[in-house]
Amino acid sequence: MAAAGLGVLALIGILFQVQRLSEVQSDLEAQGSQNAQLESQIASLQEFADLQAELTSKEALLGEIFVNEVSWSSALLTSPG
């Protein structure tokens, strides 16, 4: 009788674990689907990240070009003449 009780408890434990595994697999599939959607959104926005990087690069280049530039309009406006 005790062995039968232990067998029933073991069976209940196994069924519980199988149910839990099924839930975890379902959660994993749902998360995979959400990840795929987010990766798609990231890919669609990559163009803007590339444009931002290009803008930053061009702004830095402009800063280098005009570092020794004389602003004649400012110089003429402030001259004591």
C-alpha atoms as a printed R data frame, in Angstrom:
   type eleno elety resid chain resno      x       y       z
1  ATOM     1    CA   MET     A     1  0.000   0.000   0.000
2  ATOM     2    CA   ALA     A     2  2.828   2.425   0.848
3  ATOM     3    CA   ALA     A     3  4.552   1.618  -2.450
4  ATOM     4    CA   ALA     A     4  1.348   2.391  -4.336
5  ATOM     5    CA   GLY     A     5  1.079   5.718  -2.500
6  ATOM     6    CA   LEU     A     6  4.675   6.578  -3.354
7  ATOM     7    CA   GLY     A     7  4.025   5.584  -6.964
8  ATOM     8    CA   VAL     A     8  0.991   7.887  -7.115
9  ATOM     9    CA   LEU     A     9  2.994  10.738  -5.584
10 ATOM    10    CA   ALA     A    10  5.804  10.153  -8.079
11 ATOM    11    CA   LEU     A    11  3.307  10.145 -10.945
12 ATOM    12    CA   ILE     A    12  1.758  13.378  -9.688
13 ATOM    13    CA   GLY     A    13  5.242  14.921  -9.441
14 ATOM    14    CA   ILE     A    14  6.086  13.824 -12.978
15 ATOM    15    CA   LEU     A    15  2.800  15.195 -14.337
16 ATOM    16    CA   PHE     A    16  3.415  18.483 -12.545
17 ATOM    17    CA   GLN     A    17  6.900  18.731 -14.068
18 ATOM    18    CA   VAL     A    18  5.577  17.934 -17.560
19 ATOM    19    CA   GLN     A    19  2.924  20.652 -17.186
20 ATOM    20    CA   ARG     A    20  5.516  23.139 -15.958
21 ATOM    21    CA   LEU     A    21  7.846  22.267 -18.856
22 ATOM    22    CA   SER     A    22  5.007  22.837 -21.307
23 ATOM    23    CA   GLU     A    23  4.329  26.275 -19.780
24 ATOM    24    CA   VAL     A    24  8.001  27.214 -19.961
25 ATOM    25    CA   GLN     A    25  8.226  26.115 -23.601
26 ATOM    26    CA   SER     A    26  5.135  28.189 -24.405
27 ATOM    27    CA   ASP     A    27  6.665  31.213 -22.672
28 ATOM    28    CA   LEU     A    28  9.898  30.683 -24.595
29 ATOM    29    CA   GLU     A    29  8.064  30.585 -27.927
30 ATOM    30    CA   ALA     A    30  6.161  33.783 -27.050
31 ATOM    31    CA   GLN     A    31  9.406  35.507 -26.090
32 ATOM    32    CA   GLY     A    32 11.024  34.361 -29.333
33 ATOM    33    CA   SER     A    33  8.150  35.891 -31.279
34 ATOM    34    CA   GLN     A    34  8.470  39.170 -29.387
35 ATOM    35    CA   ASN     A    35 12.232  39.190 -29.973
36 ATOM    36    CA   ALA     A    36 11.690  38.715 -33.713
37 ATOM    37    CA   GLN     A    37  9.298  41.679 -33.779
38 ATOM    38    CA   LEU     A    38 11.771  43.863 -31.902
39 ATOM    39    CA   GLU     A    39 14.632  42.842 -34.185
40 ATOM    40    CA   SER     A    40 12.477  43.809 -37.153
41 ATOM    41    CA   GLN     A    41 11.797  47.219 -35.624
42 ATOM    42    CA   ILE     A    42 15.498  47.716 -34.909
43 ATOM    43    CA   ALA     A    43 16.373  46.832 -38.499
44 ATOM    44    CA   SER     A    44 13.820  49.317 -39.821
45 ATOM    45    CA   LEU     A    45 15.309  52.084 -37.639
46 ATOM    46    CA   GLN     A    46 18.938  51.301 -38.476
47 ATOM    47    CA   GLU     A    47 18.798  53.751 -41.396
48 ATOM    48    CA   PHE     A    48 18.278  56.608 -38.931
49 ATOM    49    CA   ALA     A    49 21.167  55.497 -36.748
50 ATOM    50    CA   ASP     A    50 23.365  55.447 -39.851
51 ATOM    51    CA   LEU     A    51 22.202  58.950 -40.804
52 ATOM    52    CA   GLN     A    52 22.915  60.187 -37.275
53 ATOM    53    CA   ALA     A    53 26.432  58.764 -37.430
54 ATOM    54    CA   GLU     A    54 26.987  60.395 -40.835
55 ATOM    55    CA   LEU     A    55 25.734  63.755 -39.504
56 ATOM    56    CA   THR     A    56 28.049  63.557 -36.495
57 ATOM    57    CA   SER     A    57 30.980  62.761 -38.750
58 ATOM    58    CA   LYS     A    58 30.213  65.674 -41.082
59 ATOM    59    CA   GLU     A    59 29.764  68.079 -38.165
60 ATOM    60    CA   ALA     A    60 33.179  67.054 -36.839
61 ATOM    61    CA   LEU     A    61 34.693  67.579 -40.292
62 ATOM    62    CA   LEU     A    62 33.156  71.049 -40.514
63 ATOM    63    CA   GLY     A    63 34.558  71.862 -37.106
64 ATOM    64    CA   GLU     A    64 38.023  70.870 -38.295
65 ATOM    65    CA   ILE     A    65 37.711  72.857 -41.533
66 ATOM    66    CA   PHE     A    66 36.680  76.091 -39.832
67 ATOM    67    CA   VAL     A    67 38.952  75.877 -36.789
68 ATOM    68    CA   ASN     A    68 41.410  78.501 -38.152
69 ATOM    69    CA   GLU     A    69 38.851  80.443 -40.220
70 ATOM    70    CA   VAL     A    70 38.612  84.189 -39.651
71 ATOM    71    CA   SER     A    71 35.092  85.564 -39.431
72 ATOM    72    CA   TRP     A    72 35.562  88.745 -41.427
73 ATOM    73    CA   SER     A    73 32.062  89.987 -40.758
74 ATOM    74    CA   SER     A    74 32.682  89.812 -37.028
75 ATOM    75    CA   ALA     A    75 36.148  91.366 -37.419
76 ATOM    76    CA   LEU     A    76 34.809  94.291 -39.475
77 ATOM    77    CA   LEU     A    77 31.930  94.944 -37.097
78 ATOM    78    CA   THR     A    78 34.220  95.120 -34.082
79 ATOM    79    CA   SER     A    79 37.049  97.124 -35.684
80 ATOM    80    CA   PRO     A    80 37.493 100.652 -34.345
81 ATOM    81    CA   GLY     A    81 37.361 102.228 -37.778
